[in-house]
Amino acid sequence: MSYSVGQVAGFAGVTVRTLHHYDDIGLLVPSERSPAGHRRYSDADLDRLQQILFYRELGFPLDEVAALLDDPDADPREHLRRQHQLLTARIEKLQKMAAAVEHAMEARTMGIDLTPEERFEVFGDKDPEQYAEEAERRWGGTEAYAESQRRAASYTKEDWTRMQAEVADWSERYSALMAAGEPSTGEAAMDMAEEHRQHICGWFYECSYELHQGLGEMYVADERFKAFYDAMRPGLAEHLKEAIVANAARRTG
């Protein structure tokens, strides 16, 4: 089976003019011609076009695309491996860009007075504002949220860097606690849960034990926060939630 240039343009989402150009430079020469001299593309031609468009999407110049596709030592599996590597790298880059934009938006919402460069430098791929952000979503009209806004608006780059360091230190120690097999209802875990609550109180707003338990539930139910804590160590979100509940019972019982 073969296809006309118009059909191929429709399949691939390119213009007929583009296909003519690829033919003229020898990048994609159709395998057949109709009796009237019109271009006809085979399935193999479509496979090559797919490869061309993939590399073009990644920013490769046409001459480099031709060199890649015409390499006599490359086989289809090699192209797939190369494409997988390139796509993985592109995905990672886009994820980092998206995270940077999200952090910038969240920082702007919280009134943080940092330059874009400082925001990315401080926040990296983690979000030290998560507690205040969730307070806005759930308790935007409360005094706790108002207090978190007042505090966040006054923090400098050094403040946010110190806060991030505290979170990193806490996460390392909590991960070590889990690695040692400490139960979520044990004294060590409850002490870490209390430290977690005190961190919120110290940096954002007065976090009661009742409110802290609500946050613990959210860390498991909300995929964003579950991913944040489980990235420290798999299962940490659930372990922390249980430790928060146990600590609240210990402190208020």
C-alpha positions in Angstrom: 0.0 0.0 0.0 1.2 3.5 -0.8 0.0 7.0 0.1 -0.2 10.3 -1.7 1.7 13.3 -0.4 -1.6 14.9 0.7 -2.5 11.8 2.8 0.9 11.7 4.4 0.8 15.3 5.2 -2.5 14.7 7.0 -1.2 11.7 8.8 1.9 13.4 10.1 0.5 16.9 10.7 3.0 18.6 8.3 2.5 20.6 5.2 2.8 19.2 1.7 5.5 21.8 1.1 7.5 20.3 4.0 7.3 16.9 2.4 8.4 18.3 -1.0 11.4 20.0 0.7 12.4 16.7 2.4 12.3 15.0 -1.0 14.3 17.8 -2.7 17.1 17.5 -0.1 17.1 13.7 -0.1 16.0 13.4 3.5 12.7 11.6 2.6 12.5 10.4 -1.0 9.2 8.6 -1.7 9.6 5.0 -2.7 7.2 5.2 -5.6 5.8 7.5 -8.2 2.4 7.3 -9.8 2.1 6.9 -13.6 1.5 10.7 -13.6 4.7 11.3 -11.7 3.1 12.0 -8.3 4.9 11.1 -5.1 3.7 7.8 -3.4 4.9 6.9 0.1 5.3 3.4 1.4 4.9 2.2 5.0 8.7 2.3 5.3 8.7 5.9 4.2 6.2 6.7 6.9 8.5 5.0 9.4 11.4 7.2 8.3 9.2 10.3 8.4 8.3 9.5 12.0 12.0 9.3 12.9 12.6 12.6 11.1 9.8 14.4 13.0 10.9 13.0 16.3 14.5 14.3 15.9 13.2 17.6 14.6 10.9 18.0 17.7 14.1 17.6 19.8 15.7 20.4 17.9 18.1 18.5 15.6 19.1 20.2 12.3 18.0 18.5 9.2 21.6 17.6 8.2 22.1 15.9 11.5 18.8 14.0 11.2 20.0 12.7 7.8 23.3 11.6 9.2 21.6 9.8 12.1 19.1 8.0 9.9 21.6 7.1 7.2 24.2 5.7 9.5 25.0 2.3 8.1 26.0 1.0 11.6 22.7 2.0 13.3 19.8 -0.4 13.5 16.2 0.4 14.5 16.8 -0.8 18.0 19.6 1.7 18.3 17.4 4.5 17.2 14.8 3.5 19.8 17.4 3.5 22.5 18.7 6.9 21.5 15.1 8.3 21.3 14.3 6.9 24.7 17.4 8.6 26.2 16.6 11.9 24.5 13.0 11.8 25.6 14.0 10.9 29.2 16.3 13.9 29.3 13.7 16.2 27.8 11.1 15.0 30.3 13.4 15.6 33.2 14.2 19.1 31.9 10.6 20.0 31.4 9.7 18.7 34.9 12.4 20.9 36.4 11.1 23.9 34.4 7.5 23.2 35.5 8.6 22.9 39.1 10.5 26.2 38.9 7.4 27.9 37.5 5.2 26.4 40.2 7.5 27.5 43.0 7.7 31.0 41.5 3.9 31.2 41.4 3.6 29.9 45.0 6.2 32.3 46.2 4.4 35.2 44.5 1.2 34.1 46.2 2.8 34.0 49.6 4.3 37.4 49.1 7.9 36.2 49.3 10.2 39.0 48.4 12.8 37.1 46.4 14.2 37.4 42.9 13.3 34.5 40.4 17.0 33.3 40.7 16.8 33.3 44.5 13.5 31.5 44.5 14.8 28.7 42.4 18.1 28.6 44.3 16.3 28.3 47.6 13.4 26.0 46.7 15.1 23.7 44.2 12.9 20.7 43.6 11.3 20.7 47.0 8.7 23.0 48.5 9.2 24.4 52.0 6.0 26.4 51.7 3.7 23.4 51.5 2.2 23.9 55.0 1.2 27.5 54.3 0.0 26.7 50.8 -2.3 24.0 52.1 -3.5 26.3 54.9 -4.5 28.8 52.2 -6.5 26.1 50.3 -8.3 24.7 53.3 -8.3 27.5 55.9 -7.9 30.7 53.8 -10.1 32.7 56.1 -8.6 31.7 59.3 -6.2 33.4 61.6 -3.7 30.5 61.0 -3.5 31.4 57.3 -3.3 35.1 58.0 -0.4 34.5 60.4 1.4 32.4 57.9 1.1 35.1 55.3 2.4 37.8 57.7 5.4 35.7 58.5 6.2 34.5 55.0 6.1 38.1 53.7 8.9 39.0 56.0 11.3 36.2 55.3 14.6 36.8 53.6 16.5 34.4 51.3 18.6 33.4 54.4 15.4 32.6 56.3 14.1 30.3 53.5 17.5 28.6 53.2 17.6 27.9 56.9 14.1 26.6 56.8 15.0 24.3 53.9 18.0 23.0 55.8 15.8 22.2 58.8 13.4 20.2 56.6 16.3 18.3 55.0 17.8 17.5 58.4 14.4 16.3 59.8 13.8 14.1 56.7 17.2 12.5 57.0 16.6 11.7 60.7 13.1 10.4 60.1 14.3 8.2 57.3 17.0 6.8 59.6 14.3 6.2 62.2 12.3 4.1 59.8 15.3 2.3 58.5 16.0 1.3 62.1 12.6 -0.3 62.3 11.1 2.2 64.8 7.3 1.9 65.0 5.2 4.9 64.1 3.6 4.7 67.6 7.0 4.6 69.4 8.5 7.4 71.4 11.1 8.2 68.8 8.6 8.6 66.0 6.2 10.6 68.3 9.1 12.9 69.2 9.9 13.4 65.5 6.2 14.2 64.9 6.2 16.8 67.6 9.3 18.3 66.1 7.4 18.4 62.8 4.5 20.3 64.5 6.9 22.7 66.2 8.5 23.4 62.8 5.1 24.5 61.5 4.5 26.6 64.6 7.9 28.2 64.4 7.8 29.1 60.7 4.2 29.5 59.7 1.3 29.5 62.2 0.3 28.0 65.5 -0.4 24.4 64.6 -2.7 22.7 67.2 -2.6 19.0 67.7 -6.0 18.8 66.1 -4.8 20.7 63.1 -1.7 18.7 62.9 -3.7 15.5 62.7 -5.7 17.0 59.8 -2.4 17.7 58.0 -1.3 14.1 58.7 -4.4 12.8 57.0 -3.8 15.2 54.1 -0.2 13.9 53.6 -1.6 10.5 52.8 -4.8 11.5 50.9 -3.3 14.2 48.8 -1.0 12.6 46.1 1.2 15.7 45.9 2.1 15.6 49.6 2.2 11.8 49.7 4.8 12.0 46.9 6.8 14.7 48.7 7.1 12.6 51.9 7.5 9.2 50.2 10.3 10.7 48.1 12.2 11.0 51.4 11.6 7.3 52.1 8.9 5.0 50.7 6.0 4.8 53.2 7.1 7.8 55.2 3.8 9.7 54.6 1.8 6.9 56.2 4.3 6.4 59.0 4.3 10.1 59.8 0.5 10.3 59.8 0.4 7.5 62.4 3.1 9.1 64.4 1.2 12.4 64.4 -1.9 10.7 65.7 0.0 8.9 68.4 1.8 12.1 69.4 -1.5 14.0 69.6 -3.0 11.3 71.8 0.1 11.4 74.1 0.1 15.1 74.4 -3.7 15.7 74.8 -4.7 12.4 76.5 
